[in-house]
Amino acid sequence: MNKWFLWSFVSLITTCFFTSCNETGTDQIKDSKETLATFKMVVDQYPQTFLVRDVKDYYTSIVVNQVIEGLVKLDPKTLRPEGAVSEKWEVSEDGLTYTFYLRDNVFFHDHSCFKEGKGRKLNAQDIQYTFELICTKNEDGQASHGYSSILKETLDGAEDFFEGKTKSISGISISGDYTISLKIKRPDLNFPAKLSLTNFGIVAREVVECGKETDLIGTGPFRYGYDSDDGTPFIALVKNPEYYLKDENGIQLPYLDTVMIYVQNNQLEQLDLFERGKVHYIENIPPSRITHVLEDRIQDFSGEPPLMKLTNDPLLSTQYYSLNINSPALKDKRVRQALNYAIDRDRILSNVLKSSPQSGIYGIVPPLPKLLPGYDFSGVKEKGYSYDPEKARELLAEAGFPNGKGFPTLTLKFNTGTIHSAVADEFRKQMAKELGINVNLEGLSFEDRLSDETMAKGDLFRTAWYADYIGAESFLMNFYGKFVPDDINTPSHVNSSRYQNEQFDELFEKAQKEKNIEQRNRLFSEAEKIMLEDAPLIVLWYNEQFMLQYYNVRNLETNSILYLDLTKVRVKDWTKEEFNRLHP
C-alpha cells in the first residue's frame, strides 16, 4: 500500500466512522444495570508514584486523574477547563483573583483514616491544605515536588510560605465551607487550566497525616481497587458509588464498574492484546503494523456497525534531547548549536522509526497553527535547526574543537525497552561521523532516567513533553529561568536543562499577562526564538498517534494531548438498527 493510499484510507475511516459516534440518545440507556461494564486499556509504563503532588509522567497521570480530582479539570473533547470539585468560578476585573464555588455534595472515598472509615464531605479547607502541602519543603529543606514551582511563581504569598516566612499562603482566602478565592501575582489566562494538572489534585488531611497518602484516596469517579503482576501487570480501578455527577437522564456516573489498565511497553505486544480482544483500546499502533491493520482487517472497519475504529490525531507533543547546559562540555552554545546542525532527523525517521511524523526542524512547540493562532511558526523555523553538517563542523571548530579533537565524551541517557535505544544509537553514529564526537549511551529505567535528568547527572537526556493544556506556555515553561533552583544539588523538575535567559523570561511573563490570544502566542513565539538561539535542547520529531479501539466503546474522546476522562465512557454493543439510526 503506498503512502498516499494509506493516508487517504485513514482519512476515509476517520471521516466516515466518527461522525456522531459519541452520541448518547435518551433511548440508549434504559436503566443503570445496562451500563455496568469493564473497560480495558494498555499503557507503556507502570505508574511511578501515587504521591499525587509528585507525579511527573503521563502514564501515572492516566491512573491518578480517574481517582483524584482538582478544582478544575479539562473537557476531553474541547480541552477547555471546566469545574471538577468546583462547580463554577469568577474572575475579578483586574484578572488577579479567582473565586471558586465548590460543590456541596463531593465526598472523599471511604478509608480507614476517616472516622468510622467513612469518607467525609470535601470543603474549602481541603483546597487550602492541599496547596500548602504542595508548597511545603521536604525534610531536606527542598521542594521535592516538581509543580510547587508553578504555585510559587503564580500564587500570591506561596513563595513566602515555602520559605517559612508565613504560616499560611496569603493569596488563599476562604468564605464558609464552599467558597475559596485565589489571588495570583499577575494576570494569567491559563491559570484555570494549570489547576487541572494532576499534581493539584485535592487530598484529605486525615489521609496524609495517618501516612496513607499513597493509597490514592480522592473524590473521583473511580477508586483505586487493586493491582497484579501475574502475567501482564495491571491496575484495576472500581466505580465510586458515591460520585456526585449524574448524566442528563439522572443516571449515576460513571457508567463503567471497572477499569483495567494493563502495563506493556512493547507496542507489538500491545497490538497483540488488542487483536485478541484482551483490551478495548491502545493509544499507539506500531508504525510497522499500520498497513497490516488497514489492509488485512479492512472488513473490521466497514461493517454496520464496524468492529473497530481508528483515529489519527496530531499531538501537542515533542520528542527531544534535553541538554544539561551546566555540563562543562556543553556550556558553550556553539557546541550545542553544532550538535543540532549535525543530526540528520530525516534519517532517524525513515531508518529507525520507519514512519513519517514531522521532523523537528521548528522548536519545542509543535507546528499546529490551528491550535495556536498567531504563533510565528515560520519565524521559529528560521531559528530552528535543519541538517547542515558543514555548519556544525564550523561551529565546533570555533568553539575550539576542530574535527572533535580534544572534545570530551558525552553521555546520553535514555529509557530502555523502547524505540529510543535505537534512536540513541543512530544519534551516536551521526555525532561520530559528522563531528568526531564520542557519545556514551546509558540505558536506564524510566524512573531512573527521569531522576538523573532532574538532578543534572549527565550531558543529554532523551525526553518528551506532552502539553498539559492547549497553549505554547505548557512547552516553554520548561525553559523559564525562575523555575531553576539556586542549588545545583536540588532537583530541577520543570526546567531540567537549567536554562536561564532574562530576555526569554521577560517575554514569557509578558505573554502570560496578554489577554489577546493571537498576541499572546506571538509573544511566546518571540521567546522561543531566543531560546532556540541558545540551543538548550535538540528537537527530534513531533508526535502523532494512531489510536485503535473497539467500536462498542462509546464516549471515549481522544484529543491532541492524550487527556483521558473515563467518567462517561461505556462499553455496549451496537445493534444494526441503532447504528443506522445514529449514522444515517
RANORFEN-V282503 format. One record per residue. N is the residue number from 1. OMEGA is omega in whole degrees, -180 to 180 (none if undefined). Layout:
((N;OMEGA) (N;OMEGA))
//
This chain:
((1;-179) (2;-173) (3;-179) (4;-179) (5;180) (6;-178) (7;176) (8;-179) (9;177) (10;179) (11;179) (12;-180) (13;-176) (14;179) (15;-172) (16;-169) (17;-179) (18;177) (19;177) (20;-177) (21;-180) (22;-180) (23;178) (24;179) (25;-177) (26;-179) (27;-178) (28;-178) (29;-175) (30;176) (31;-173) (32;-179) (33;-176) (34;-174) (35;-176) (36;-178) (37;175) (38;176) (39;-177) (40;178) (41;-178) (42;177) (43;-175) (44;-171) (45;174) (46;177) (47;-176) (48;-179) (49;171) (50;170) (51;-165) (52;-176) (53;-178) (54;-180) (55;-177) (56;-173) (57;-176) (58;-174) (59;175) (60;-179) (61;180) (62;-179) (63;-173) (64;-177) (65;178) (66;-172) (67;-177) (68;179) (69;175) (70;174) (71;-172) (72;169) (73;179) (74;169) (75;-174) (76;180) (77;-176) (78;-176) (79;173) (80;178) (81;177) (82;-177) (83;172) (84;175) (85;171) (86;180) (87;-180) (88;175) (89;178) (90;-180) (91;179) (92;-177) (93;-179) (94;177) (95;-174) (96;-177) (97;177) (98;179) (99;-177) (100;178) (101;-174) (102;172) (103;-179) (104;-179) (105;-180) (106;-180) (107;171) (108;176) (109;177) (110;178) (111;-177) (112;179) (113;177) (114;178) (115;-179) (116;176) (117;-176) (118;179) (119;-178) (120;-179) (121;177) (122;178) (123;-176) (124;179) (125;178) (126;178) (127;180) (128;-180) (129;-179) (130;-178) (131;178) (132;175) (133;178) (134;-177) (135;178) (136;179) (137;177) (138;-176) (139;179) (140;179) (141;-178) (142;175) (143;-177) (144;-173) (145;-170) (146;-172) (147;172) (148;-180) (149;179) (150;179) (151;-178) (152;-179) (153;-173) (154;-171) (155;-179) (156;177) (157;-177) (158;179) (159;178) (160;178) (161;180) (162;-179) (163;177) (164;-179) (165;179) (166;-179) (167;177) (168;178) (169;-174) (170;-179) (171;178) (172;175) (173;-174) (174;175) (175;-177) (176;-176) (177;-169) (178;176) (179;180) (180;179) (181;178) (182;179) (183;-179) (184;-173) (185;-179) (186;-180) (187;-178) (188;-178) (189;-178) (190;-177) (191;177) (192;179) (193;179) (194;180) (195;177) (196;-180) (197;-180) (198;-175) (199;-178) (200;175) (201;-172) (202;179) (203;-178) (204;-180) (205;-177) (206;-178) (207;179) (208;-174) (209;175) (210;172) (211;-176) (212;-175) (213;-179) (214;171) (215;176) (216;179) (217;-179) (218;-179) (219;-171) (220;-176) (221;179) (222;175) (223;175) (224;-177) (225;-178) (226;174) (227;-178) (228;174) (229;178) (230;-176) (231;175) (232;-178) (233;177) (234;174) (235;179) (236;172) (237;-177) (238;-177) (239;174) (240;-176) (241;-179) (242;-176) (243;-168) (244;-175) (245;171) (246;178) (247;-176) (248;179) (249;179) (250;-179) (251;-178) (252;173) (253;0) (254;177) (255;-177) (256;173) (257;179) (258;171) (259;178) (260;-179) (261;-179) (262;-179) (263;-180) (264;-175) (265;177) (266;-175) (267;176) (268;176) (269;177) (270;180) (271;178) (272;177) (273;-180) (274;-175) (275;176) (276;177) (277;-180) (278;175) (279;-179) (280;-167) (281;168) (282;-171) (283;-180) (284;176) (285;176) (286;-178) (287;-178) (288;-176) (289;-178) (290;-180) (291;178) (292;-178) (293;-176) (294;-175) (295;-173) (296;-176) (297;-176) (298;-180) (299;-179) (300;-180) (301;-169) (302;179) (303;177) (304;6) (305;176) (306;178) (307;-175) (308;169) (309;-175) (310;174) (311;177) (312;-178) (313;167) (314;-172) (315;167) (316;-175) (317;-176) (318;173) (319;-178) (320;171) (321;175) (322;-179) (323;176) (324;-173) (325;173) (326;176) (327;-180) (328;-178) (329;-172) (330;-178) (331;-180) (332;-176) (333;177) (334;176) (335;-180) (336;177) (337;180) (338;178) (339;-179) (340;-179) (341;-174) (342;-175) (343;177) (344;-176) (345;-178) (346;178) (347;177) (348;-178) (349;-175) (350;-174) (351;-177) (352;-179) (353;-177) (354;177) (355;-172) (356;168) (357;-176) (358;-180) (359;-175) (360;-178) (361;173) (362;176) (363;-180) (364;179) (365;-178) (366;-177) (367;180) (368;-173) (369;180) (370;179) (371;-175) (372;-178) (373;178) (374;-179) (375;-176) (376;-177) (377;179) (378;178) (379;177) (380;-180) (381;179) (382;178) (383;180) (384;-172) (385;172) (386;-177) (387;-180) (388;-175) (389;179) (390;178) (391;178) (392;-179) (393;178) (394;-180) (395;-180) (396;177) (397;178) (398;179) (399;176) (400;-177) (401;180) (402;-178) (403;178) (404;-177) (405;178) (406;-179) (407;-178) (408;176) (409;177) (410;175) (411;176) (412;-180) (413;-178) (414;179) (415;-176) (416;177) (417;-178) (418;177) (419;-173) (420;174) (421;178) (422;177) (423;180) (424;180) (425;177) (426;177) (427;179) (428;-179) (429;-178) (430;180) (431;178) (432;-177) (433;-171) (434;-173) (435;-176) (436;-179) (437;175) (438;178) (439;176) (440;-179) (441;180) (442;179) (443;-177) (444;170) (445;179) (446;-177) (447;-178) (448;178) (449;180) (450;179) (451;180) (452;180) (453;-179) (454;179) (455;178) (456;178) (457;-178) (458;-178) (459;-180) (460;-179) (461;173) (462;178) (463;177) (464;177) (465;173) (466;-179) (467;176) (468;179) (469;-179) (470;179) (471;178) (472;-179) (473;-178) (474;177) (475;-172) (476;176) (477;178) (478;-179) (479;179) (480;-171) (481;-177) (482;174) (483;-177) (484;178) (485;-180) (486;-176) (487;179) (488;-179) (489;177) (490;-180) (491;176) (492;-170) (493;-175) (494;179) (495;-172) (496;176) (497;179) (498;180) (499;178) (500;178) (501;-175) (502;179) (503;178) (504;-177) (505;-180) (506;179) (507;179) (508;-179) (509;178) (510;178) (511;179) (512;-176) (513;-174) (514;-178) (515;179) (516;-171) (517;-179) (518;177) (519;178) (520;-179) (521;178) (522;179) (523;177) (524;180) (525;176) (526;177) (527;-179) (528;179) (529;178) (530;-180) (531;-179) (532;176) (533;-180) (534;172) (535;174) (536;-179) (537;171) (538;179) (539;-178) (540;178) (541;179) (542;-173) (543;165) (544;-176) (545;166) (546;-177) (547;-174) (548;178) (549;174) (550;-171) (551;179) (552;172) (553;-175) (554;174) (555;176) (556;-178) (557;172) (558;-174) (559;-172) (560;177) (561;178) (562;178) (563;-178) (564;172) (565;-174) (566;-175) (567;-175) (568;180) (569;178) (570;171) (571;-177) (572;180) (573;176) (574;165) (575;180) (576;-179) (577;-180) (578;-180) (579;-178) (580;179) (581;-177) (582;180) (583;-176) (584;none))
//
